[in-house]
Amino acid sequence: MPISKEFIQETIDFWSPRYGYRISEEDALEIISNVKNYFKWLVDADREERKREHTINGR
């Protein structure tokens, strides 16, 4: 799914003050990708933990 220009701009507006300089669109796209991958990892880890608990508890 393509990332909208509006979301890229919101990312730039949010993160630029935290970095202390105006980040580029490329930086914003990298941040978006990193956050997406982090949350995907959390969901996958939770799913694996639930499978493990199911196996251990026999449910």
N, CA, C and O atoms as a MOPAC input file, in Angstrom:
PM7 MOZYME 1SCF
protein

 N      0.84200 1    -1.16700 1     0.00000 1
 C      0.00000 1     0.00000 1     0.00000 1
 C      0.89600 1     1.24100 1     0.00000 1
 O      1.78800 1     1.36200 1     0.83900 1
 N      0.66800 1     2.13200 1    -0.90800 1
 C      1.52000 1     3.32800 1    -0.97200 1
 C      1.31100 1     4.24000 1     0.24100 1
 O      0.22800 1     4.29000 1     0.82500 1
 N      2.35600 1     4.94300 1     0.59400 1
 C      2.30800 1     5.86900 1     1.72500 1
 C      1.94100 1     7.24200 1     1.18800 1
 O      2.57500 1     7.74300 1     0.25900 1
 N      0.92400 1     7.84300 1     1.76900 1
 C      0.44400 1     9.13600 1     1.26300 1
 C      1.44400 1    10.25000 1     1.56400 1
 O      2.21500 1    10.17900 1     2.52100 1
 N      1.40600 1    11.25900 1     0.73600 1
 C      2.24700 1    12.44800 1     0.94500 1
 C      1.89900 1    13.09900 1     2.28000 1
 O      2.76800 1    13.63300 1     2.97000 1
 N      0.61100 1    13.04700 1     2.63500 1
 C      0.17500 1    13.64600 1     3.89900 1
 C      0.81900 1    12.93000 1     5.09300 1
 O      1.25700 1    13.57100 1     6.04900 1
 N      0.86900 1    11.59900 1     5.02600 1
 C      1.47200 1    10.84600 1     6.13000 1
 C      2.97700 1    11.09800 1     6.20600 1
 O      3.53700 1    11.20100 1     7.29800 1
 N      3.62000 1    11.19400 1     5.06500 1
 C      5.05300 1    11.51300 1     5.04300 1
 C      5.27100 1    12.88600 1     5.67600 1
 O      6.19500 1    13.06500 1     6.46900 1
 N      4.42100 1    13.85600 1     5.32700 1
 C      4.55100 1    15.20500 1     5.88700 1
 C      4.29500 1    15.20600 1     7.39000 1
 O      4.99600 1    15.88800 1     8.13700 1
 N      3.29200 1    14.44300 1     7.83900 1
 C      3.02800 1    14.33900 1     9.27800 1
 C      4.23000 1    13.74200 1    10.00800 1
 O      4.56900 1    14.16400 1    11.11400 1
 N      4.86300 1    12.76400 1     9.38500 1
 C      6.05000 1    12.14000 1     9.97500 1
 C      7.18400 1    13.15000 1    10.06900 1
 O      7.86500 1    13.23500 1    11.09100 1
 N      7.38300 1    13.90600 1     9.01300 1
 C      8.41900 1    14.95700 1     9.01600 1
 C      8.12500 1    15.97200 1    10.11200 1
 O      9.01500 1    16.34700 1    10.87500 1
 N      6.86000 1    16.42000 1    10.18700 1
 C      6.47700 1    17.42200 1    11.18100 1
 C      6.63300 1    16.90200 1    12.60500 1
 O      7.00700 1    17.65800 1    13.50100 1
 N      6.35100 1    15.62700 1    12.82000 1
 C      6.45800 1    15.04700 1    14.15800 1
 C      7.91400 1    14.85100 1    14.57400 1
 O      8.29800 1    15.20900 1    15.68800 1
 N      8.72200 1    14.28400 1    13.68100 1
 C     10.07700 1    13.88600 1    14.06100 1
 C     11.11600 1    14.98800 1    13.93800 1
 O     12.11500 1    14.95800 1    14.65600 1
 N     10.92000 1    15.95000 1    13.06200 1
 C     11.93000 1    17.00400 1    12.87700 1
 C     12.28800 1    17.72300 1    14.17800 1
 O     13.47300 1    17.88000 1    14.46800 1
 N     11.30800 1    18.16400 1    14.97400 1
 C     11.69000 1    18.83600 1    16.23200 1
 C     12.45100 1    17.92400 1    17.18700 1
 O     13.28900 1    18.39000 1    17.95900 1
 N     12.16000 1    16.62800 1    17.13700 1
 C     12.83400 1    15.68700 1    18.02600 1
 C     14.28100 1    15.43800 1    17.59900 1
 O     15.14200 1    15.14200 1    18.42700 1
 N     14.53500 1    15.56200 1    16.30000 1
 C     15.90500 1    15.42200 1    15.79800 1
 C     16.67400 1    16.74000 1    15.88400 1
 O     17.90500 1    16.74200 1    15.87900 1
 N     15.96900 1    17.83400 1    15.96000 1
 C     16.62200 1    19.14200 1    16.02900 1
 C     16.95000 1    19.72200 1    14.66800 1
 O     17.61800 1    20.75100 1    14.56900 1
 N     16.48300 1    19.06500 1    13.62300 1
 C     16.63300 1    19.58600 1    12.25100 1
 C     15.52100 1    18.98300 1    11.39500 1
 O     14.89700 1    17.98900 1    11.76800 1
 N     15.29000 1    19.59500 1    10.25900 1
 C     14.22800 1    19.11600 1     9.37300 1
 C     14.69600 1    17.84900 1     8.66700 1
 O     15.67600 1    17.86300 1     7.92200 1
 N     13.97900 1    16.75100 1     8.91400 1
 C     14.34800 1    15.49100 1     8.26600 1
 C     13.82300 1    15.48900 1     6.83300 1
 O     12.88800 1    16.21500 1     6.49600 1
 N     14.43400 1    14.67100 1     6.01200 1
 C     14.05100 1    14.57500 1     4.60500 1
 C     12.90100 1    13.58600 1     4.42300 1
 O     12.55300 1    12.84800 1     5.34400 1
 N     12.31800 1    13.57900 1     3.22900 1
 C     11.28800 1    12.58600 1     2.91600 1
 C     11.87500 1    11.17700 1     3.02600 1
 O     11.20900 1    10.25400 1     3.49400 1
 N     13.11200 1    11.02700 1     2.59500 1
 C     13.77800 1     9.72300 1     2.68500 1
 C     13.90100 1     9.28000 1     4.14500 1
 O     13.65800 1     8.11700 1     4.46900 1
 N     14.27700 1    10.21100 1     5.01900 1
 C     14.35000 1     9.90200 1     6.45300 1
 C     12.97600 1     9.50000 1     6.98400 1
 O     12.85100 1     8.53600 1     7.73900 1
 N     11.95400 1    10.24300 1     6.58500 1
 C     10.59100 1     9.95400 1     7.04100 1
 C     10.16100 1     8.56400 1     6.58300 1
 O      9.55700 1     7.81700 1     7.35200 1
 N     10.46200 1     8.22000 1     5.35700 1
 C     10.10200 1     6.89600 1     4.84800 1
 C     10.83100 1     5.79600 1     5.61100 1
 O     10.26400 1     4.73100 1     5.85800 1
 N     12.06900 1     6.04300 1     5.98000 1
 C     12.81500 1     5.05500 1     6.76200 1
 C     12.20500 1     4.89700 1     8.15600 1
 O     12.08800 1     3.78100 1     8.66200 1
 N     11.82100 1     6.00400 1     8.76800 1
 C     11.18500 1     5.95000 1    10.08600 1
 C      9.87800 1     5.17400 1    10.00200 1
 O      9.60900 1     4.31500 1    10.84200 1
 N      9.07200 1     5.46800 1     8.99900 1
 C      7.79100 1     4.77100 1     8.81400 1
 C      8.03200 1     3.26900 1     8.67000 1
 O      7.34700 1     2.45700 1     9.29300 1
 N      9.00300 1     2.91500 1     7.85100 1
 C      9.31800 1     1.50200 1     7.63900 1
 C      9.78800 1     0.83700 1     8.92900 1
 O      9.37800 1    -0.28200 1     9.23900 1
 N     10.64200 1     1.51900 1     9.67400 1
 C     11.15600 1     0.95800 1    10.92800 1
 C     10.04900 1     0.75500 1    11.95200 1
 O     10.01200 1    -0.27100 1    12.63100 1
 N      9.15100 1     1.72300 1    12.06900 1
 C      8.05000 1     1.60200 1    13.02500 1
 C      7.12300 1     0.46400 1    12.60000 1
 O      6.68600 1    -0.32700 1    13.43600 1
 N      6.82600 1     0.38100 1    11.30900 1
 C      5.97700 1    -0.70200 1    10.79400 1
 C      6.60900 1    -2.06000 1    11.10700 1
 O      5.92900 1    -2.96900 1    11.58300 1
 N      7.89500 1    -2.19200 1    10.84300 1
 C      8.58000 1    -3.46100 1    11.09000 1
 C      8.62900 1    -3.79500 1    12.58600 1
 O      8.51800 1    -4.96000 1    12.96600 1
 N      8.79400 1    -2.78400 1    13.42200 1
 C      8.80900 1    -3.01100 1    14.86900 1
 C      7.46400 1    -3.55300 1    15.33900 1
 O      7.41900 1    -4.52200 1    16.09700 1
 N      6.37300 1    -2.94200 1    14.90100 1
 C      5.05600 1    -3.41700 1    15.32000 1
 C      4.73800 1    -4.78000 1    14.73000 1
 O      4.06800 1    -5.58600 1    15.37500 1
 N      5.20100 1    -5.05400 1    13.52500 1
 C      5.02100 1    -6.38700 1    12.94100 1
 C      5.75500 1    -7.41400 1    13.81000 1
 O      5.22400 1    -8.49000 1    14.08500 1
 N      6.96300 1    -7.08400 1    14.23500 1
 C      7.73000 1    -7.97900 1    15.09600 1
 C      6.98200 1    -8.22900 1    16.40900 1
 O      6.92300 1    -9.36700 1    16.87400 1
 N      6.41000 1    -7.17900 1    17.01100 1
 C      5.65600 1    -7.34400 1    18.25000 1
 C      4.45600 1    -8.26700 1    18.05800 1
 O      4.20000 1    -9.13300 1    18.89500 1
 N      3.72400 1    -8.08900 1    16.97000 1
 C      2.56100 1    -8.94400 1    16.69500 1
 C      3.00600 1   -10.38900 1    16.50100 1
 O      2.39800 1   -11.30900 1    17.04900 1
 N      4.07000 1   -10.58700 1    15.71900 1
 C      4.57500 1   -11.94700 1    15.48500 1
 C      5.05700 1   -12.59400 1    16.78200 1
 O      4.80300 1   -13.77500 1    17.01700 1
 N      5.75100 1   -11.82600 1    17.62300 1
 C      6.24000 1   -12.36000 1    18.89500 1
 C      5.06800 1   -12.72800 1    19.80300 1
 O      5.10400 1   -13.76000 1    20.47300 1
 N      4.04200 1   -11.90200 1    19.82900 1
 C      2.86300 1   -12.20200 1    20.63500 1
 C      2.17300 1   -13.46000 1    20.12500 1
 O      1.75000 1   -14.30500 1    20.91300 1
 N      2.06300 1   -13.57900 1    18.82500 1
 C      1.43100 1   -14.76200 1    18.22600 1
 C      2.20200 1   -16.02800 1    18.60300 1
 O      1.60200 1   -17.04300 1    18.95600 1
 N      3.52300 1   -15.96300 1    18.52700 1
 C      4.35100 1   -17.11700 1    18.88800 1
 C      4.19900 1   -17.45600 1    20.37400 1
 O      4.12000 1   -18.62800 1    20.74200 1
 N      4.16000 1   -16.44200 1    21.21100 1
 C      3.98600 1   -16.66500 1    22.65100 1
 C      2.64200 1   -17.32500 1    22.93800 1
 O      2.56000 1   -18.22800 1    23.77000 1
 N      1.61000 1   -16.88900 1    22.27000 1
 C      0.28100 1   -17.48500 1    22.46400 1
 C      0.26900 1   -18.94900 1    22.00900 1
 O     -0.35000 1   -19.79600 1    22.65200 1
 N      0.95600 1   -19.24100 1    20.89800 1
 C      1.05700 1   -20.63200 1    20.43000 1
 C      1.77500 1   -21.48500 1    21.47800 1
 O      1.34400 1   -22.59400 1    21.79400 1
 N      2.87300 1   -20.95300 1    22.00800 1
 C      3.65000 1   -21.65900 1    23.01600 1
 C      2.79300 1   -21.92900 1    24.25500 1
 O      2.79500 1   -23.04100 1    24.78400 1
 N      2.06200 1   -20.91300 1    24.71700 1
 C      1.19800 1   -21.09300 1    25.88200 1
 C      0.11500 1   -22.11800 1    25.61100 1
 O     -0.22000 1   -22.92000 1    26.48300 1
 N     -0.43000 1   -22.09800 1    24.41200 1
 C     -1.46600 1   -23.06100 1    24.02700 1
 C     -0.91200 1   -24.48800 1    24.06800 1
 O     -1.57600 1   -25.40800 1    24.54500 1
 N      0.29300 1   -24.65500 1    23.56800 1
 C      0.92900 1   -25.97900 1    23.55300 1
 C      1.24000 1   -26.44900 1    24.97200 1
 O      1.00400 1   -27.60700 1    25.31500 1
 N      1.76500 1   -25.55400 1    25.78200 1
 C      2.12800 1   -25.91400 1    27.15700 1
 C      0.88700 1   -26.22700 1    27.99200 1
 O      0.87400 1   -27.19100 1    28.75700 1
 N     -0.14400 1   -25.41300 1    27.84400 1
 C     -1.35100 1   -25.57800 1    28.65600 1
 C     -2.34800 1   -26.56600 1    28.05700 1
 O     -3.34700 1   -26.90200 1    28.69200 1
 N     -2.08500 1   -27.02500 1    26.85500 1
 C     -2.94900 1   -28.00600 1    26.22800 1
 C     -4.33400 1   -27.52000 1    25.87100 1
 O     -5.28900 1   -28.29500 1    25.81100 1
 N     -4.42800 1   -26.24200 1    25.63700 1
 C     -5.75100 1   -25.68700 1    25.28600 1
 C     -5.92700 1   -25.61700 1    23.80300 1
 O     -6.97300 1   -25.17900 1    23.32500 1

